[in-house]
Structures are given as structure tokens and as C-alpha cells.
Amino acid sequence: MKQPVLSVITIVYNNVRDIERTMLSVLNQTYPDIEYIVIDGASNDGTLDVVKKYEDKLAKLISEKDKGIYDAMNKGLVLATGDYIIFMNSGDEFYDTNTVAKVFAASPDADIYYGETEMVSDERQSLGRRRHKAPEKFNWRSFKYGMSVSHQAIYIKRSLVEPYDPKYQLSADIDWIIKAAKNAKKIVKVEGYVAKYLVGGMSKAKHRQSLLERFDIMKRHYGLVPTLFNHGVIAFNLAWYWLLNRRTND
């Protein structure tokens, strides 16, 4: 059986510190059939110089101003020609060099593959698994209590994906994954970590905006009353999580 082609899309803007690490995590994959696309937002800090060191290994490179991260991600989607799509944005990485091969070896011809994400600090120290554990069985309802699978850890058939909704500036990836999962018939969990996520700070104003966007997305997909109930569960789980971790750290 012919191996599927994976389109890996990296979005970057002024991140000279991390872009090379992300790119090498893609370029050093043992899986041979990867189409690598880099979308740069007209960086001026030396990022583009780093990217161009590897330009001969890229399928496509764009460097121009955009209207935000999801506008840039949509540019990547337009250029992608692979059987599957994954976003590995600047600062994030595949878990190891065999990750993509491991994913596609898990089961043939799935609509979606997904796995766990390891969080890492600025010093590249492991912070362990994300608070939301990837479910054993994933479907479009799995985000009702929070984003249980990160976009760095989900491979989606290109035929199932739509453009990111530009009305959302911070949480469009949740809406994007839910829409794809609604049309997926075969979803396969890959055991273990498949990605590393670089933890970054977010201002309180942006965090509030993100929460409002998430509520609107969940309301549209799951309904108002279930979303209100589910947010009560989310608040309880979050409070319990912080209480347990505070006791652990004391």
C-alpha cells in the first residue's frame, strides 16, 4: 500500500530563538513522505535567515505580512497537497524522529490520528503531560470539557479540513478540529507522546478573549444549555486540579 503524504505546516513570526528547533524536528523525521511548508509573517529578527538555510528541503516557503495566525495557517492549507495535514508551529516539535512513522504505522487509512502532547518550558525542560489527557476514544464531542487534543498532536485527512474561521483570533483551532471530527469515520489513537508543546505566556486580556471564543464555539456545536453545564464541570475540574497541585507543591 502506498504510504500517505503528510503536509506539515509551520507558522512563524519573529521567533529566531525557536524556529530552527521546530524545523529540524520536521526535517529529521525518518518518515520519507513529508511535504514541508513554512509560512513566515515577514519576520525582521533573523528568523527568515534561519528558515532559508533549509529552503532547499522545503516544498513551499512564503514570507509576507498576514492578518494573524489563522490567516497564516489558512495560507498553508491552500498550499498543502498531502493526504494528511498537521500544524507544527514555531517552538513546537514532533516528539522524536520516529513520530510520524509511528503514527501512520498505528492503523491504515484513518481519517484522524491523535496522541498525547508533552509540555516543555523555555529551557526545554519537560513539564509533563497536558492537564487535559487525550481520550481513549475521540470524536467531535470530546472537546465539551476542554481541548483534550492539541493541534500539534492531531493528523487530519486533508479532504476533511476546512479553512479556519477568521472570526476567531485565538481559538479557531478548536472549531477547526471539531468540524473535521464531525465528518470523520475512523479515528485512531496513537499511544504515547507524539508532540512537544512550548508553553508560552498569555496576557489576561487575551486569556479572557480566548475563553469567550471557546464558549461561543462550544455553544454553536453543542448547544447553549449543555455548554453552560459543561463549563460548570470545567470550572470544578480546574479548581480541583489547582488544589491538588498546590498541595503537591507545598
C-alpha positions as CSV (number, residue, x, y, z in Angstrom):
1,M,0.0,0.0,0.0
2,K,1.3,3.5,-0.9
3,Q,2.4,5.5,2.1
4,P,0.3,8.7,2.7
5,V,1.9,12.0,2.2
6,L,1.9,14.3,5.2
7,S,1.8,18.0,4.8
8,V,3.5,19.7,7.8
9,I,2.8,23.4,8.0
10,T,4.9,25.7,10.3
11,I,3.7,29.2,11.0
12,V,6.3,31.6,12.4
13,Y,6.8,35.3,13.0
14,N,9.8,36.8,14.7
15,N,10.9,33.7,16.6
16,V,14.5,33.3,15.7
17,R,15.2,31.5,19.0
18,D,12.9,28.5,18.3
19,I,12.3,28.2,14.6
20,E,15.4,26.0,13.9
21,R,14.5,23.5,16.6
22,T,11.0,23.2,15.1
23,M,12.2,22.8,11.5
24,L,14.8,20.2,12.4
25,S,12.2,18.2,14.3
26,V,10.3,18.0,10.9
27,L,13.3,17.6,8.6
28,N,14.9,14.8,10.7
29,Q,11.8,12.6,10.6
30,T,12.5,9.1,9.4
31,Y,9.2,9.0,7.6
32,P,10.1,9.9,3.9
33,D,6.8,11.2,2.5
34,I,6.6,14.7,4.1
35,E,5.7,17.9,2.3
36,Y,7.0,20.7,4.5
37,I,5.5,24.2,4.2
38,V,6.7,27.3,6.1
39,I,4.6,30.4,6.3
40,D,6.5,33.4,7.7
41,G,4.8,36.6,8.6
42,A,7.5,38.9,7.2
43,S,9.9,38.4,10.2
44,N,12.6,41.0,10.7
45,D,14.6,39.5,13.6
46,G,16.7,37.0,11.7
47,T,14.0,34.2,11.6
48,L,13.9,34.2,7.8
49,D,17.7,33.8,7.6
50,V,17.4,30.7,9.6
51,V,14.5,29.4,7.5
52,K,16.4,30.0,4.3
53,K,19.2,27.8,5.5
54,Y,16.8,24.9,4.8
55,E,14.9,26.3,1.9
56,D,16.1,23.5,-0.5
57,K,14.3,21.0,1.8
58,L,11.0,22.9,1.8
59,A,8.2,22.2,-0.5
60,K,7.0,25.8,-0.2
61,L,8.0,29.0,1.6
62,I,6.0,32.2,1.9
63,S,7.2,35.3,3.8
64,E,4.7,38.1,3.8
65,K,2.5,40.1,6.2
66,D,-0.7,38.4,7.3
67,K,-3.8,39.2,9.4
68,G,-2.9,36.9,12.3
69,I,-2.0,33.3,13.0
70,Y,-5.2,31.8,11.5
71,D,-4.8,33.8,8.3
72,A,-1.3,32.4,8.0
73,M,-2.5,28.9,8.8
74,N,-5.1,29.2,6.0
75,K,-2.4,30.2,3.6
76,G,-0.7,26.9,4.5
77,L,-3.8,24.9,3.9
78,V,-4.2,26.4,0.4
79,L,-0.7,25.3,-0.5
80,A,-0.9,21.8,1.0
81,T,-1.2,18.8,-1.3
82,G,-0.6,15.9,1.0
83,D,-3.1,13.3,2.1
84,Y,-2.9,14.5,5.7
85,I,-2.4,17.8,7.4
86,I,-0.6,18.7,10.7
87,F,0.5,22.1,12.0
88,M,3.8,22.2,13.9
89,N,4.2,25.9,14.6
90,S,7.4,27.6,15.7
91,G,8.5,26.5,19.1
92,D,6.7,23.1,18.9
93,E,8.2,19.8,17.9
94,F,7.5,16.2,16.9
95,Y,8.2,14.1,20.0
96,D,11.1,12.3,18.3
97,T,12.5,11.4,14.9
98,N,10.2,8.4,14.5
99,T,7.0,10.1,15.5
100,V,5.4,10.4,12.0
101,A,6.4,6.8,11.1
102,K,4.8,5.6,14.4
103,V,1.6,7.5,13.7
104,F,1.0,6.0,10.3
105,A,2.0,2.5,11.4
106,A,-0.7,2.6,14.1
107,S,-3.5,1.7,11.6
108,P,-4.1,2.1,7.9
109,D,-6.2,4.8,6.3
110,A,-7.7,6.5,9.4
111,D,-9.4,9.8,8.9
112,I,-7.8,11.2,12.0
113,Y,-4.8,10.1,14.1
114,Y,-4.1,11.7,17.5
115,G,-1.9,11.3,20.6
116,E,-0.6,12.9,23.7
117,T,1.4,16.2,24.0
118,E,4.3,16.8,26.3
119,M,4.6,20.3,27.6
120,V,8.1,21.9,27.7
121,S,9.5,25.1,29.3
122,D,11.5,27.8,27.6
123,E,14.6,25.9,28.9
124,R,13.2,22.8,27.1
125,Q,12.6,21.0,30.4
126,S,9.7,18.6,30.4
127,L,6.6,19.8,32.3
128,G,4.8,16.5,31.7
129,R,1.5,15.8,30.0
130,R,-1.1,18.5,29.3
131,R,-3.7,18.9,32.0
132,H,-6.3,17.5,29.6
133,K,-5.5,13.9,28.9
134,A,-6.2,12.7,25.3
135,P,-9.3,10.5,25.5
136,E,-9.1,6.8,24.6
137,K,-11.9,7.4,22.1
138,F,-12.0,10.7,20.4
139,N,-14.9,12.2,18.5
140,W,-16.4,15.7,17.8
141,R,-18.0,15.8,21.2
142,S,-14.7,15.2,23.0
143,F,-13.9,18.9,23.4
144,K,-17.0,19.6,25.5
145,Y,-14.9,19.7,28.7
146,G,-11.9,21.4,27.1
147,M,-9.4,20.9,24.3
148,S,-8.3,17.3,25.1
149,V,-6.1,17.0,22.0
150,S,-3.7,19.8,20.9
151,H,-3.3,20.7,17.2
152,Q,0.3,19.6,17.3
153,A,-0.8,16.1,18.1
154,I,-3.6,15.6,15.6
155,Y,-3.2,14.4,11.9
156,I,-6.3,15.0,9.8
157,K,-7.1,13.9,6.3
158,R,-6.9,16.9,4.0
159,S,-10.2,16.1,2.4
160,L,-11.9,16.7,5.8
161,V,-10.5,20.1,6.7
162,E,-12.0,23.5,6.1
163,P,-10.3,26.9,6.4
164,Y,-10.0,28.3,9.9
165,D,-12.9,30.7,10.7
166,P,-11.4,34.2,10.7
167,K,-14.0,35.4,13.3
168,Y,-11.9,33.7,15.9
169,Q,-8.5,35.1,16.7
170,L,-7.3,32.7,19.5
171,S,-9.4,29.6,19.5
172,A,-10.2,28.8,15.8
173,D,-8.3,25.6,16.1
174,I,-10.9,24.1,18.4
175,D,-13.7,24.9,15.9
176,W,-11.5,23.5,13.0
177,I,-10.9,20.2,14.7
178,I,-14.5,19.7,15.8
179,K,-15.7,20.3,12.2
180,A,-13.2,17.8,10.8
181,A,-14.1,15.2,13.5
182,K,-17.8,15.5,12.7
183,N,-17.1,14.1,9.2
184,A,-14.5,11.5,10.4
185,K,-15.5,7.8,10.3
186,K,-12.2,6.2,11.6
187,I,-10.3,8.0,14.3
188,V,-7.2,6.2,15.8
189,K,-5.3,7.0,19.0
190,V,-1.5,6.6,18.8
191,E,-0.1,5.5,22.2
192,G,2.3,7.8,23.9
193,Y,3.6,11.3,23.2
194,V,3.6,12.5,19.6
195,A,4.4,16.2,20.1
196,K,6.1,18.7,22.3
197,Y,4.3,22.0,23.1
198,L,6.3,25.0,24.1
199,V,4.4,26.7,26.9
200,G,4.1,30.4,26.5
201,G,2.6,33.2,28.4
202,M,-0.7,34.9,27.6
203,S,-2.0,38.2,28.9
204,K,-5.1,38.2,31.0
205,A,-6.9,40.2,28.3
206,K,-6.1,37.6,25.7
207,H,-7.0,34.8,28.0
208,R,-10.4,36.2,28.6
209,Q,-10.9,36.7,24.9
210,S,-9.9,33.0,24.4
211,L,-12.4,31.8,26.9
212,L,-15.2,33.8,25.3
213,E,-14.3,32.4,21.9
214,R,-14.2,28.9,23.2
215,F,-17.6,29.4,24.8
216,D,-19.1,30.6,21.5
217,I,-17.6,27.7,19.6
218,M,-18.9,25.1,22.1
219,K,-22.3,26.8,22.1
220,R,-22.5,26.6,18.3
221,H,-21.5,22.9,18.2
222,Y,-23.0,21.5,21.5
223,G,-25.9,23.9,22.3
224,L,-26.3,26.6,24.9
225,V,-27.6,24.6,27.9
226,P,-25.1,21.7,27.6
227,T,-22.3,24.3,27.2
228,L,-23.3,26.1,30.4
229,F,-23.4,22.8,32.2
230,N,-20.1,21.6,30.8
231,H,-18.4,24.9,31.8
232,G,-19.5,24.3,35.3
233,V,-17.8,20.9,35.1
234,I,-14.7,22.6,33.6
235,A,-14.6,25.1,36.4
236,F,-14.9,22.4,39.1
237,N,-12.2,20.2,37.4
238,L,-9.8,23.2,37.1
239,A,-10.3,24.2,40.7
240,W,-9.7,20.6,41.8
241,Y,-6.6,20.4,39.6
242,W,-5.0,23.5,41.1
243,L,-5.9,22.4,44.6
244,L,-4.2,19.1,44.1
245,N,-1.1,20.7,42.6
246,R,-0.9,23.3,45.3
247,R,-0.9,20.6,47.9
248,T,1.8,18.7,45.9
249,N,4.0,21.8,45.7
250,D,3.6,22.8,49.4
